[in-house]
Amino acid sequence: MAFDEVSYLVIECHSHRFIVSGDRQWPRMPTDLFSLNGKKALVTGASRGVGRAIAEGLAVAGADVAISGRDAEALKNCADAISAIGRKAPAICMDVSDVGSCRRGVAEAATRLGGLDILINNAGVEQVCASIDVEEELWDRIVDTNLKGAFFAAQAAARLMKGGAILNICSLTSERGIPTAVPYGSSKTGLAGMTRALAVEWAARGIRVNALEPGYFRTSLTEPFYENAEWQQAMLGKIPMQRFGRLDDLVGVSVFLCSGAASYITGICLPVDGGTLASL
C-alpha cells in the first residue's frame, strides 16, 4: 500500500512534530528551526568574498548584520545589498589586527544593533612566500590579523553576548601543511585550536563556538594560487567532487551553525571542501 493511502496521526513531542504511520515516525521540522529572525550579527572582513557572502546569507535568514572591514567603499556595497533585503546593516571600519580598534568595533556593532548574538570571525590576510624568506613583519601581519584579531574580537563579543554563536573561518591549512603558506597555516591551525578551547570554556556562558574549514575557494585572498593553471589542475585532482568551492557553498552551513538547529553543536571544525580531506 502506498504511503499516501495510509491514515496517519500527527503528534506533538516537545519542540518537534511527528507523522506516525505504522512502525515509522517521520519528523516534521519546525519551520523556524533555521531562522535567524531577531538575531543580531557581526561579520568581520565582510567587504568582499567569503565574509560578504556569509553576511548576506545571515540577512536572508532574518538577522540584522553589522559588517566590518578596512575598506569603507567596499563595505558600503555590502551594506546596500543587505539593506535591500530589508535588514539593518551598519558598516563599521575596523582593523582586527589592532586590539583597540577591534574592541571599539565590536562595541559599536552591539550598540548600533541593540545587542549581539552572532560573531563571524572572517577577517584574514595571506601572502605566498617561501618559508626561508619570511620576515618578522610578514609573520606578524598575518598572525595578528588571522589569529590574534579573531581572539580579541571573540573576547569583546563574549563580554557583550547573552548566549549565542561564534563562527571562526579556518582553512584546510588548519589540517594540512601547504608549502609557501606557513604563516597563514600557522594562524589557521591556531584558530582551530582556539575554537575548541573557547567552546569548552564558554559553554557555561551559553556561547557556542564552531569553525568552518573551507577548501579551495577562489577569492581575492587566494587569487595568487589560481593564477597558476598547473596548480589549478593539480588541486582539482585532489577534490572528489571535481570542482572548486563556490561562495554560496559556505552560506547554508554558516546559517545552520548560527541557528537553533545547531543548539547542541559546539567545538567542531567542519570542512567544506568537496571531500578533499576525506580523500587524503
C-alpha positions as CSV (number, residue, x, y, z in Angstrom):
1,M,0.0,0.0,0.0
2,A,1.4,3.4,-0.9
3,F,2.2,5.8,1.9
4,D,-0.3,8.4,0.7
5,E,-3.1,5.8,1.1
6,V,-2.2,5.2,4.8
7,S,-4.0,7.1,7.5
8,Y,-1.6,8.8,9.9
9,L,-1.5,10.7,13.1
10,V,0.4,13.9,13.8
11,I,1.6,14.2,17.4
12,E,3.5,16.8,19.3
13,C,6.6,16.0,21.3
14,H,8.4,18.8,23.0
15,S,9.5,21.2,20.1
16,H,9.0,18.6,17.3
17,R,6.1,17.2,15.4
18,F,6.0,13.7,14.1
19,I,3.9,12.0,11.5
20,V,3.3,8.5,12.8
21,S,2.4,5.7,10.4
22,G,2.7,2.0,11.3
23,D,6.0,1.4,13.0
24,R,7.7,4.5,11.4
25,Q,8.0,8.1,12.7
26,W,8.6,10.8,10.2
27,P,9.9,14.1,11.8
28,R,8.4,17.3,10.6
29,M,10.8,20.0,11.4
30,P,9.6,23.3,12.9
31,T,9.6,25.9,10.1
32,D,11.7,28.4,12.2
33,L,14.4,25.9,13.2
34,F,16.9,27.5,10.8
35,S,15.6,31.0,11.2
36,L,17.7,33.9,12.4
37,N,14.8,36.3,12.8
38,G,15.5,38.8,15.6
39,K,19.2,37.8,15.8
40,K,22.0,40.4,15.6
41,A,25.3,39.5,14.0
42,L,28.7,41.0,13.3
43,V,30.8,39.7,10.4
44,T,34.4,40.8,10.2
45,G,36.1,41.1,6.8
46,A,32.7,41.5,5.2
47,S,33.6,43.9,2.3
48,R,34.1,41.1,-0.2
49,G,34.4,37.3,-0.8
50,V,33.6,34.8,1.9
51,G,32.7,37.5,4.5
52,R,30.2,39.3,2.2
53,A,28.6,36.1,1.1
54,I,28.0,34.9,4.7
55,A,26.8,38.4,5.8
56,E,24.2,38.5,3.1
57,G,23.2,34.9,3.9
58,L,22.6,35.7,7.5
59,A,20.5,38.6,6.5
60,V,18.4,36.4,4.1
61,A,17.9,34.1,7.1
62,G,16.5,37.0,9.1
63,A,19.4,38.6,11.0
64,D,20.4,42.2,11.2
65,V,24.1,42.2,10.3
66,A,26.8,44.7,11.2
67,I,29.7,44.4,8.7
68,S,33.3,45.4,9.4
69,G,36.4,45.9,7.4
70,R,39.1,48.4,6.4
71,D,37.6,49.4,3.0
72,A,34.8,51.8,3.6
73,E,33.6,51.9,0.0
74,A,33.5,48.1,-0.3
75,L,31.6,47.9,3.0
76,K,29.0,50.3,1.6
77,N,28.3,48.0,-1.3
78,C,27.7,45.1,1.1
79,A,25.6,47.3,3.4
80,D,23.4,48.3,0.4
81,A,22.9,44.7,-0.6
82,I,21.8,43.7,3.0
83,S,19.6,46.8,3.3
84,A,17.9,45.8,0.1
85,I,16.9,42.5,1.8
86,G,15.2,44.6,4.5
87,R,17.7,44.2,7.3
88,K,19.8,46.6,9.3
89,A,23.4,46.7,8.0
90,P,25.6,49.2,9.9
91,A,29.1,49.4,8.4
92,I,32.0,49.7,10.7
93,C,35.6,50.5,9.8
94,M,37.7,48.2,11.9
95,D,41.2,46.7,11.8
96,V,41.1,43.5,13.8
97,S,44.9,43.4,14.0
98,D,44.7,46.4,16.3
99,V,43.1,45.3,19.6
100,G,41.8,48.7,20.4
101,S,40.1,49.1,17.0
102,C,38.8,45.6,17.4
103,R,37.2,46.2,20.8
104,R,35.7,49.6,19.7
105,G,34.3,48.0,16.5
106,V,32.6,45.1,18.4
107,A,31.1,47.6,20.9
108,E,29.9,49.8,18.1
109,A,28.2,46.9,16.4
110,A,26.4,45.9,19.6
111,T,25.3,49.5,20.2
112,R,24.0,50.1,16.7
113,L,22.2,46.7,16.5
114,G,20.9,46.8,20.0
115,G,22.8,43.7,21.1
116,L,24.9,40.9,19.7
117,D,24.0,37.2,19.2
118,I,26.4,36.1,16.5
119,L,30.0,36.8,15.6
120,I,31.6,35.6,12.3
121,N,35.4,35.8,12.6
122,N,36.2,36.0,8.9
123,A,38.8,38.8,8.6
124,G,42.1,37.4,7.3
125,V,45.1,38.1,5.1
126,E,47.5,35.8,3.2
127,Q,50.7,36.3,1.3
128,V,52.5,33.5,-0.5
129,C,56.2,33.4,0.5
130,A,58.8,30.7,0.7
131,S,59.4,30.0,4.4
132,I,63.1,30.7,4.1
133,D,62.3,34.3,3.1
134,V,59.6,35.1,5.6
135,E,60.3,38.3,7.6
136,E,59.0,39.2,11.0
137,E,56.8,41.9,9.6
138,L,55.0,39.4,7.3
139,W,54.6,36.8,10.1
140,D,53.2,39.4,12.5
141,R,50.8,40.9,9.9
142,I,49.3,37.5,9.1
143,V,49.2,36.1,12.6
144,D,48.0,39.3,14.2
145,T,45.0,39.5,11.7
146,N,44.1,35.9,11.4
147,L,44.6,34.7,15.0
148,K,45.1,37.5,17.5
149,G,42.4,39.5,15.9
150,A,40.0,36.6,15.9
151,F,40.6,36.0,19.6
152,F,40.1,39.6,20.7
153,A,37.0,40.0,18.6
154,A,35.6,36.9,20.2
155,Q,36.6,38.1,23.6
156,A,35.0,41.5,23.1
157,A,31.8,39.9,21.7
158,A,31.6,37.3,24.5
159,R,31.6,40.1,27.1
160,L,28.5,41.6,25.5
161,M,26.6,38.4,24.4
162,K,24.0,36.8,26.4
163,G,24.5,33.4,24.8
164,G,24.8,33.0,21.1
165,A,27.2,31.6,18.5
166,I,30.7,32.4,17.3
167,L,31.8,31.0,14.0
168,N,35.5,31.2,13.1
169,I,36.6,30.8,9.4
170,C,39.6,28.5,9.4
171,S,41.1,26.7,6.4
172,L,42.3,23.4,5.1
173,T,45.7,24.6,6.3
174,S,44.3,24.1,9.8
175,E,44.6,20.4,9.0
176,R,47.3,20.0,6.3
177,G,50.6,21.6,5.6
178,I,50.7,23.9,2.4
179,P,54.1,25.0,1.1
180,T,54.7,28.7,0.9
181,A,51.8,29.4,3.3
182,V,53.5,28.7,6.7
183,P,52.4,32.0,8.5
184,Y,48.9,31.6,7.2
185,G,48.7,27.9,8.0
186,S,50.1,28.5,11.5
187,S,47.5,31.2,12.1
188,K,44.6,29.0,10.9
189,T,45.9,25.9,12.9
190,G,45.9,28.1,15.9
191,L,42.4,29.4,15.1
192,A,41.1,25.8,15.1
193,G,42.7,25.2,18.5
194,M,41.2,28.4,19.8
195,T,37.8,27.3,18.5
196,R,37.9,24.1,20.6
197,A,39.3,25.7,23.7
198,L,36.7,28.6,23.7
199,A,33.9,26.1,23.0
200,V,34.7,24.3,26.2
201,E,35.3,27.4,28.3
202,W,32.3,29.4,27.1
203,A,29.7,26.6,27.0
204,A,28.7,27.7,30.5
205,R,28.0,31.2,29.2
206,G,25.6,29.8,26.6
207,I,28.0,30.7,23.7
208,R,28.7,28.0,21.1
209,V,32.0,28.3,19.2
210,N,32.5,26.5,16.0
211,A,34.6,26.8,12.8
212,L,34.4,26.2,9.1
213,E,37.4,24.9,7.2
214,P,36.8,26.0,3.6
215,G,38.5,24.0,0.9
216,Y,39.6,25.5,-2.4
217,F,37.6,28.7,-3.0
218,R,38.6,31.3,-5.5
219,T,38.6,34.7,-3.7
220,S,40.8,37.8,-3.7
221,L,42.7,36.2,-0.8
222,T,43.6,33.0,-2.7
223,E,43.9,34.5,-6.2
224,P,47.7,34.2,-6.3
225,F,47.3,30.4,-6.3
226,Y,44.7,30.3,-9.0
227,E,46.9,32.3,-11.4
228,N,48.8,29.1,-11.9
229,A,47.0,26.9,-14.3
230,E,49.1,23.8,-13.4
231,W,48.2,24.4,-9.7
232,Q,44.5,24.5,-10.6
233,Q,44.6,21.2,-12.4
234,A,46.6,19.6,-9.6
235,M,44.2,20.8,-7.0
236,L,41.1,19.7,-8.9
237,G,42.6,16.2,-9.0
238,K,42.5,16.2,-5.2
239,I,38.8,17.2,-4.9
240,P,36.4,14.2,-5.2
241,M,33.6,16.5,-6.3
242,Q,35.8,17.7,-9.1
243,R,35.1,21.4,-8.7
244,F,36.3,24.4,-6.7
245,G,34.0,25.8,-4.0
246,R,31.5,28.5,-4.7
247,L,30.8,31.2,-2.1
248,D,27.2,30.0,-1.8
249,D,28.6,26.7,-0.5
250,L,29.5,28.4,2.7
251,V,26.2,30.2,3.3
252,G,23.9,27.4,4.3
253,V,26.3,25.8,6.7
254,S,27.0,29.1,8.3
255,V,23.3,29.8,8.9
256,F,22.9,26.3,10.3
257,L,25.7,26.6,12.8
258,C,24.4,30.0,14.0
259,S,20.8,28.8,14.3
260,G,18.8,26.9,16.8
261,A,19.2,23.8,14.5
262,A,22.7,23.6,15.9
263,S,21.9,24.3,19.5
264,Y,23.8,21.2,20.7
265,I,26.8,21.6,18.5
266,T,30.0,23.4,19.8
267,G,33.7,22.9,19.3
268,I,33.6,21.5,15.8
269,C,35.8,22.5,12.9
270,L,33.8,21.5,9.8
271,P,35.5,21.0,6.5
272,V,33.5,22.5,3.5
273,D,35.8,21.1,0.8
274,G,34.1,18.8,-1.7
275,G,35.6,15.8,0.1
276,T,39.2,16.8,-0.1
277,L,40.2,15.9,3.5
278,A,38.2,12.7,3.4
279,S,40.2,11.5,0.4
280,L,43.6,12.1,1.9
